[in-house]
Amino acid sequence: MSTPAARAHYHCLPRQRDLYYGGAWHAPHGGYAPTFNPANQDELGQVAVADSHDVASAVAAAEQAFKSWRDVKPVERATAMRALAQRVRACADEFAMIDAINCGNPVREMTKDAVIAAAQIDYFAGLVHELKGATLPMGPAALNYSVREPLGVVARLVAYNHPLMFLAGKLAPAIAAGNTVIMKPPVQAPLSALRLAELVHECLPPGVVNFLPGDRECGEALVAHPRVRKVALIGSIVTGKAILKSAADKIMPVTLELGGKNPLVIYPDADLDAAIGGAVAGMNFWWAGQSCGSTTRCFVHRSVYEQVVQGIVALIPKRHRCGDPTDMATTMGCLISAAQFDKVMGHIDAAKREGARLVCGGGRPAEPALAQGWFVEPTVFADVSPEMRVFREEIFGPVLAVIPWDDEDVMLEQVNSLDYGLTASVWTRCLNRAHRVAARIEAGYVWINHTSAHFLGADFGGYKQSGMGREEGLEELLSYTQIKNVHVALG
């Protein structure tokens, strides 16, 4: 099924396919399963699938490593992390191709993922001395102080839309704080994790970072293991709820970065060309809309509604067209799997039945070379109303819903009517309005006259069912510590 051009890049795929923990490779107790190229359904070989026995072995190795890693001086931890960041940066092109082949996102965008991941490692390496305690005045006869200590063995479960970026970037705050970590790569795209493990082996002591490819059994065993002290997830609300229920039995902290059905609001005084560009950029069509932060509900004031709709429809083909993810010219990739393809197409069919106006896309691209992959055209529905599924449900695909509005209060009620609250974007030239509306929107991350970008040090996370906890800033580092108070009676 694959083209010669796609097969030409397969030499970069990692040859090591086992589990990595305790500084060594291990054959899995749970066996192996194939992984695929979603752009053409090529099988890319077998990958280890960790089960509960493998989890127990990996946790034991990580716990043994924690005994020494927790006592490594912060400056030495930072030095090791910076070495890893440099190796990830040097291998950016290689990682980009692995992820393009295994998860279907364009290689030109995946290179940025590796650079971002390296920057995140460097960022948290630079924060190691911010793990500070405090002193409490007690008079001359006593000293009272607090210290921050690591939790122990922690686990991180990441999503398939940015495998390398999530794996490399998200291990950083955990180990910077002195923990050891077990990373569970996405079951659909595990290959970049195996290459990253080789770099970890070069830069970090055995057992500090461990990789367990696996399915649901692996994830459930990690969450339930009594020696795992925290779990962080980037994933679905359903999975997040399951982790919370299991964590409750252990009284264990969790960080959850979950789904979104995010609004982008355009006022009539906005720079409409910029707002139209923002509406397209906010959809993250690069990776086929598979992004929890995508602004998939575009609320447009009726006075400029048709102008914006037509502008979006005209701009999309100039920026995005489906193509082979390994081609540097490709500006839009494919969905991860047949199941995700069927889900997205089901939402498109439902929007048509419920009366939304299809103004762009809506099916597979016409190119015969893409017929074997899970490609869906950039799709835009206009005249969407709140009772439609395309308004209410996260699709996790390249489907934008455009909604007209007249009254600001009614519009904001609709914006906040869902149980999601991850990101939002507001487009207006009025500074007072921008701040007022940002304050009223129930979301954890709001852009004004901007969209899609994340910024190092800016805490990212959601309201309501879009998650709990914050990532990408100091708050994330501190969440991997616990506070101990020490009281000393003097004299």
DOTITOR-936253 format. One line per field, with one value per residue (C-alpha): x, y, z. Coordinates in steps of 0.001 Angstrom, whole numbers, padded with zeros to 6 digits. Example, Ala and Ser with C-alpha at 12.3 -4.5 7.8 and 13.67 -1.06 7.14 Angstrom:
u: (012300, 013670)
v: (-004500, -001060)
w: (007800, 007140)
END
This chain:
u: (000000, 002861, 004558, 008296, 008689, 007192, 009183, 012413, 012218, 011575, 015298, 015037, 012638, 014169, 015250, 014896, 011274, 011370, 010560, 013112, 013433, 016195, 018676, 018221, 015993, 013632, 011488, 007858, 005873, 002831, 004057, 004191, 001729, 002111, 002224, 001209, 001647, -001816, -001096, -001004, -001667, 001839, 002779, 005923, 006855, 006127, 006411, 006439, 003159, 003692, 001286, 000868, 003913, 006064, 004693, 005669, 009223, 009542, 008219, 010723, 013566, 012366, 012009, 015546, 016820, 014850, 016905, 019947, 018396, 016546, 019888, 021635, 022395, 019937, 022700, 023844, 020305, 020077, 023353, 022135, 018829, 020543, 022629, 019407, 017872, 020894, 020634, 016912, 017618, 020382, 018039, 015083, 014907, 015090, 012350, 010205, 010358, 009603, 006504, 005429, 005525, 003929, 001299, 000569, 001463, 003534, 007272, 007855, 005668, 007106, 010561, 009141, 007827, 011344, 012689, 009865, 010496, 014192, 013285, 010951, 013705, 016079, 013392, 012772, 016500, 016748, 014082, 015678, 016727, 013147, 012197, 012403, 010934, 010339, 011125, 008544, 009523, 009336, 011457, 014997, 014192, 013076, 013581, 010703, 011277, 009781, 011394, 010085, 010758, 010087, 007163, 008957, 008018, 005554, 003874, 002969, 000533, 000606, -001535, -000783, -001003, 002470, 004291, 007882, 007003, 004821, 007260, 010426, 008904, 006713, 009387, 011300, 009421, 009161, 012873, 013881, 012063, 014005, 011425, 011895, 009320, 007683, 006504, 003698, 003802, 000608, -000403, -001055, 002383, 005062, 008135, 009583, 009544, 011911, 014364, 014083, 014913, 018248, 019078, 017945, 020300, 023191, 022358, 020648, 021367, 019609, 016009, 015464, 013346, 011644, 009422, 006593, 004692, 001368, -002371, -005121, -003795, -000463, -002091, -004434, -001595, 000508, -002332, -003177, 000360, 000824, 004358, 003400, 002931, 001424, -000058, -000350, -002428, -002803, -005856, -009617, -012148, -013221, -009670, -009225, -012301, -011090, -007711, -009389, -011488, -008452, -006370, -009046, -008376, -004708, -005213, -002843, -002413, -003088, -002649, -005124, -004974, -008128, -010416, -011750, -014511, -012921, -014451, -012995, -015029, -014898, -016287, -017240, -014426, -011737, -009061, -011045, -008142, -006200, -009266, -009935, -006297, -006661, -009777, -007892, -004712, -006659, -008022, -004541, -005251, -001541, -002265, -005765, -007404, -006225, -005528, -007384, -006643, -008140, -010681, -013377, -016350, -016044, -018563, -018881, -020957, -023761, -022758, -019530, -020655, -020780, -017592, -015763, -017259, -016214, -012802, -012208, -013299, -010976, -007976, -007969, -006833, -004065, -002670, -003619, -003869, -003645, -000504, 002147, 003291, 006922, 006922, 008261, 005695, 002727, 000688, -001931, -001598, -004055, -006030, -004382, -006560, -009613, -011541, -010781, -011613, -015002, -015682, -014911, -016940, -019823, -019774, -019699, -022712, -024565, -023917, -025389, -028474, -029010, -029045, -025595, -024452, -021379, -019214, -015866, -014571, -016607, -014927, -011762, -009353, -009622, -005936, -005601, -002232, -004002, -006789, -005257, -004720, -007048, -007258, -010166, -010345, -010431, -014147, -016212, -019874, -021725, -025069, -024344, -026676, -026185, -028403, -026239, -023624, -021013, -021488, -021465, -019091, -015319, -014573, -010759, -010607, -010495, -014062, -014800, -018262, -019150, -021919, -023535, -024299, -026002, -026190, -022982, -024621, -026378, -023173, -021125, -023798, -023424, -019619, -019753, -022617, -020419, -018491, -015257, -013001, -009491, -008718, -010452, -009600, -011080, -010648, -011381, -009579, -011205, -008863, -011589, -013837, -010990, -010204, -013861, -014732, -011598, -012660, -016127, -015044, -014680, -011383, -007895, -005958, -007209, -005627, -006556, -005987, -003906, -004474, -002887, 000537, 001928, 004613, 007287, 006451, 002785, 000714, -001493, -004544, -008309, -011427, -014311, -013907, -010990, -008638, -007035, -003602, -001332, 001578, 004430, 005332, 006549, 003235, 003937, 007364, 005964, 003200, 005865, 006891, 005447, 006087, 007627, 007688, 010536, 010401, 013631, 013630, 016840, 018823)
v: (000000, 002409, 004603, 004325, 007851, 006818, 003581, 005471, 007004, 003788, 003318, 005947, 003870, 002494, -001119, -001591, -002538, -003813, -002143, 000211, 000434, 000353, 001474, -001669, -003177, -005974, -008376, -007890, -010342, -009033, -009828, -007681, -005952, -004265, -000515, 001194, 004165, 005792, 007550, 004267, 001438, -000014, -002200, -000760, -003823, -005185, -003206, -004496, -004325, -004021, -005782, -005571, -007828, -005493, -002496, -004063, -004646, -001116, 000458, -001552, -000332, 003281, 003077, 001793, 004648, 007183, 006383, 007989, 010434, 012330, 013154, 014310, 018010, 020167, 021684, 018181, 017130, 020237, 019431, 015948, 017343, 019917, 017153, 015316, 018490, 018944, 015361, 015767, 019009, 017391, 014560, 016802, 015810, 012125, 012384, 014405, 011692, 008922, 010726, 011666, 008010, 006653, 009284, 010908, 014527, 016526, 016186, 019942, 020471, 017534, 019106, 022006, 019498, 018230, 021770, 022667, 019533, 020373, 023904, 022508, 020278, 023245, 025397, 023000, 022401, 026125, 026011, 023435, 026070, 027345, 024286, 026420, 026181, 028983, 029958, 031016, 033537, 031784, 033971, 033219, 029835, 027963, 027579, 026555, 025874, 023969, 022012, 020646, 016974, 014801, 012401, 009247, 007195, 009034, 008057, 010082, 008920, 010932, 011297, 010370, 013787, 014964, 011820, 013053, 016522, 015126, 012372, 014450, 017673, 016148, 014010, 017207, 018659, 015256, 014510, 018135, 017858, 014703, 012056, 009087, 008651, 005963, 007269, 005459, 006393, 006403, 002934, 004201, 005838, 004380, 004483, 007886, 006812, 003965, 006294, 008744, 005920, 005507, 009164, 008874, 005916, 008148, 011092, 009958, 007375, 003998, 003973, 007743, 007728, 004550, 003781, 001248, 000964, -000662, -000585, -000150, -002846, -001058, 002283, 000854, -001014, 002159, 004128, 001381, 000470, 001349, 002703, 005124, 008427, 010593, 010174, 012825, 012331, 014053, 012345, 012012, 012961, 009315, 008233, 011163, 010177, 006593, 007759, 010003, 007113, 004867, 007657, 008211, 004749, 005698, 009350, 010173, 013551, 013728, 016239, 015986, 017801, 016629, 017573, 020839, 022326, 025722, 029029, 031700, 034917, 037560, 041052, 043370, 045804, 043118, 043157, 040697, 039476, 038679, 037122, 034908, 033813, 033132, 031020, 028841, 028681, 027890, 024718, 023153, 021670, 020791, 017698, 017188, 019034, 016438, 018926, 019432, 023163, 023696, 026523, 024445, 026767, 030079, 032674, 035524, 038693, 038622, 041955, 040384, 036752, 035933, 037894, 035783, 032506, 033188, 034376, 031133, 029055, 031025, 030884, 027183, 025845, 028449, 027153, 023500, 020504, 016848, 015043, 012454, 013282, 012532, 015220, 018596, 020310, 018707, 021119, 018733, 015194, 012387, 011004, 008422, 005370, 003829, 004298, 008025, 008352, 006698, 008926, 012117, 011081, 010185, 013719, 015197, 013107, 014109, 017811, 017454, 015665, 018264, 021133, 022713, 024262, 022527, 025205, 023419, 019836, 017076, 013964, 012252, 014147, 013185, 012317, 008570, 008478, 009232, 006680, 004139, 006636, 008101, 011530, 013960, 017319, 020538, 020819, 023887, 024018, 027345, 028199, 025889, 026141, 024993, 021915, 020326, 017696, 019600, 022460, 020337, 017392, 017265, 015728, 015726, 016151, 018868, 020133, 023804, 024997, 028652, 030218, 033633, 035883, 039223, 039682, 039454, 038060, 035311, 034515, 034220, 032008, 029699, 029865, 028739, 026265, 023187, 021208, 021985, 024932, 024532, 027426, 030418, 033201, 036713, 039045, 042757, 046096, 047319, 046756, 047158, 044642, 042173, 042075, 042049, 039132, 037183, 037491, 036122, 033130, 029940, 028640, 028175, 029681, 032705, 034386, 037928, 038623, 035453, 031732, 028280, 029256, 028110, 030051, 028656, 029592, 030360, 027864, 025746, 023836, 023674, 024590, 022191, 018809, 019990, 019072, 019865, 021174, 023298, 022466, 024246, 026584, 026720, 025322, 022059, 021716, 022354, 019795, 017084, 017933, 017680, 020082, 018999, 021309, 021021, 022622, 022890, 023842, 025759, 026097)
w: (000000, 000656, -001885, -002562, -001166, 002158, 002379, 001712, 005177, 007122, 007774, 010536, 012616, 015834, 015756, 019492, 020242, 023841, 027160, 028676, 032449, 035031, 032367, 030252, 027587, 028615, 026644, 027679, 029726, 027880, 024367, 021218, 018896, 015506, 014990, 011747, 009459, 009425, 006133, 004196, 006705, 006348, 009295, 010906, 012917, 016364, 019607, 023174, 025110, 028852, 031198, 034968, 035562, 033478, 035353, 038668, 037425, 036068, 039268, 041312, 039100, 039265, 043048, 043391, 041226, 043294, 046383, 044788, 042285, 044997, 046629, 043459, 043797, 041858, 039745, 038760, 037869, 035707, 033960, 033042, 031808, 029613, 028070, 027221, 025777, 023536, 022266, 021534, 019686, 017653, 016662, 015824, 012162, 013028, 015650, 013253, 010623, 013125, 014355, 010827, 009857, 013037, 013887, 010515, 011280, 008750, 009198, 008943, 012036, 013947, 013759, 015770, 018322, 019007, 019365, 021761, 023817, 024144, 025232, 027889, 029281, 029412, 031026, 033897, 034298, 034910, 037630, 039917, 042437, 042702, 044763, 047858, 051311, 053809, 057388, 059943, 062666, 066047, 068304, 069555, 071103, 067967, 064234, 061987, 058319, 055403, 052609, 049321, 048720, 045651, 045661, 044513, 041456, 039211, 035941, 032883, 030201, 026969, 023857, 020255, 018586, 019692, 020849, 021098, 022386, 025152, 026108, 026221, 027486, 030171, 031794, 032600, 035602, 037250, 037221, 037852, 041192, 042067, 041162, 038897, 036166, 034068, 030703, 028912, 025209, 023137, 022056, 018515, 018063, 020355, 018115, 019019, 022672, 021881, 020159, 023052, 025445, 023662, 024350, 027965, 028317, 027252, 029516, 032720, 035429, 035121, 036262, 036376, 033194, 032003, 029000, 028979, 025701, 026419, 026196, 028755, 031106, 031345, 032112, 034719, 036422, 036613, 038171, 040661, 041724, 045421, 044884, 042117, 043941, 041198, 037729, 035014, 031892, 028563, 027149, 027076, 029729, 029998, 030806, 033178, 035162, 035407, 036715, 039307, 040573, 040944, 042478, 045117, 046521, 047009, 048030, 045153, 043417, 039682, 036890, 034021, 030687, 028954, 026095, 024801, 022664, 022569, 021452, 019199, 019348, 016600, 017227, 014359, 015196, 014887, 012210, 010115, 007990, 011155, 012802, 009783, 009862, 013573, 013037, 010553, 012628, 015783, 014206, 014060, 010659, 010469, 012541, 011160, 014040, 016542, 019308, 022572, 022371, 018906, 018730, 017059, 017780, 015953, 017194, 014658, 015032, 012500, 010935, 009625, 009620, 005907, 005268, 007853, 006646, 003073, 004220, 006116, 003119, 000822, 003162, 004035, 000630, 000549, 003824, 004107, 001875, 002825, 001725, 002527, 006087, 005193, 002467, 003660, 001419, 003212, 005328, 006721, 007942, 008575, 011490, 013681, 013023, 011401, 014641, 014724, 011023, 011552, 014565, 012648, 009610, 011924, 013344, 009831, 008809, 011991, 011329, 007853, 009180, 011893, 009418, 009594, 006289, 004869, 003250, 002997, 002857, 004418, 003049, 001918, -000350, -004013, -004583, -005323, -003523, -000238, -000608, 001795, 004632, 007232, 005595, 006013, 004256, 006282, 007015, 007919, 008903, 009063, 010718, 013639, 016643, 020271, 020041, 017331, 018172, 016152, 018647, 021821, 021361, 020968, 017572, 017678, 013942, 011248, 011715, 012459, 013529, 012796, 014882, 014310, 017277, 017949, 021724, 023745, 026879, 024933, 023059, 026261, 027784, 024785, 025008, 028644, 028252, 027872, 030490, 028630, 029482, 028116, 025733, 024178, 021738, 021520, 018530, 018998, 018766, 022003, 024947, 027570, 025827, 025382, 029111, 030127, 027849, 028781, 032419, 031659, 029577, 031608, 030276, 031658, 028736, 026778, 023766, 022732, 019026, 018947, 019039, 019202, 020647, 023998, 025863, 028183, 031738, 031002, 032995, 030715, 031885, 031876, 033782, 034450, 032749, 030624, 033421, 036734, 037584, 035426, 033131, 031304, 034179, 037753, 039029, 037218, 038801, 042290, 041717, 041729, 045292, 048775, 051641, 054926, 057951, 060472, 063938, 065931, 069611, 070337, 073597)
END
